[in-house]
Amino acid sequence: MKEYQNNYGDKMEVIYMDAKEDREKQEDQVRYLIEEGVDVVVILPVDTMHTTRITNLLIDSNIPGVYINKYPDELNKEHPYGIYYVGSDENTSGVMQMEYLSKF
């Protein structure tokens, strides 16, 4: 991301935050980003079973949210408007892994 950001100079600012595996801290960080008026929030969720409040904060603020690598359980394969997921389908990955292992 930092390299990508450097290619765009001052056209784009990226704010990096680390919740240190603390879901309450992650929610506070999202609140802060909303208050700062960011254009989009990209989130690697700390706890996929507790992302409803973060999703609702983003929806209520009309700020798009992109969850990466860990699919939030509450989305249940349906995405509210402005909320996205980028990552693999864990079920498909699991099947592929087992098919590969079954060859040995």
C-alpha positions in Angstrom: 0.0 0.0 0.0 2.7 2.4 0.9 4.4 1.9 -2.5 1.1 2.3 -4.3 0.5 5.5 -2.3 3.9 6.8 -3.2 3.0 6.5 -6.9 0.1 8.9 -6.4 2.0 11.5 -4.4 -0.3 13.9 -2.7 -3.4 12.8 -4.6 -4.0 10.2 -1.9 -3.4 9.8 1.8 -3.5 6.4 3.5 -3.9 6.2 7.2 -2.6 2.9 8.7 -3.9 1.7 12.1 -3.3 -1.5 14.1 -5.9 -2.6 16.6 -3.5 -5.2 18.1 -6.2 -7.9 18.0 -8.5 -5.7 20.2 -12.0 -5.5 18.6 -13.1 -2.5 20.8 -9.9 -0.6 19.7 -10.7 -1.4 16.1 -14.2 0.0 16.5 -12.8 3.1 18.1 -10.3 3.4 15.2 -13.2 3.2 12.7 -15.1 5.9 14.6 -12.0 8.1 14.5 -11.6 7.6 10.7 -15.3 8.5 10.2 -14.8 11.7 12.2 -11.8 12.5 10.1 -14.0 12.3 7.0 -12.1 9.6 5.1 -13.4 8.4 1.7 -13.2 4.7 2.4 -12.2 2.3 5.3 -10.4 -0.9 4.5 -10.6 -3.4 7.5 -8.9 -6.6 8.3 -11.4 -7.6 11.0 -10.1 -8.6 14.4 -13.1 -10.7 15.2 -15.4 -11.7 12.3 -18.3 -12.4 14.7 -18.3 -8.9 16.0 -18.3 -6.6 13.0 -21.9 -5.5 13.0 -21.3 -2.2 14.8 -18.4 -1.4 12.5 -20.6 -2.1 9.4 -23.5 0.0 10.9 -21.1 2.9 11.6 -19.9 2.9 8.0 -23.4 2.6 6.6 -24.8 5.3 8.8 -21.9 7.6 7.8 -22.2 6.8 4.0 -18.6 5.7 3.9 -17.8 2.6 1.9 -16.1 -0.2 3.9 -14.0 -3.0 2.5 -13.4 -6.0 4.6 -10.3 -8.0 3.6 -9.1 -11.6 4.1 -11.7 -12.4 6.8 -15.3 -12.5 5.8 -17.5 -10.9 8.5 -20.1 -13.5 9.8 -23.0 -11.0 9.9 -22.8 -10.3 6.2 -23.9 -13.9 5.5 -22.9 -13.6 1.9 -25.1 -10.5 1.4 -23.5 -7.1 1.3 -25.3 -4.0 2.4 -24.8 -1.2 0.0 -21.3 0.3 0.3 -19.9 -2.7 2.2 -17.6 -5.1 0.3 -15.4 -8.1 0.9 -12.1 -8.9 -0.9 -10.6 -12.3 -0.2 -10.9 -15.9 -0.9 -13.9 -18.1 -0.3 -12.8 -20.2 2.7 -15.1 -23.2 1.8 -13.7 -23.4 -1.7 -10.1 -23.1 -0.4 -10.8 -25.9 2.1 -12.1 -28.2 -0.5 -9.1 -27.5 -2.8 -6.7 -28.2 0.1 -8.4 -31.5 0.9 -8.4 -32.6 -2.7 -4.7 -31.9 -2.9 -3.9 -33.8 0.3 -6.0 -36.8 -0.8 -3.5 -37.4 -3.6 -0.8 -38.4 -1.0 
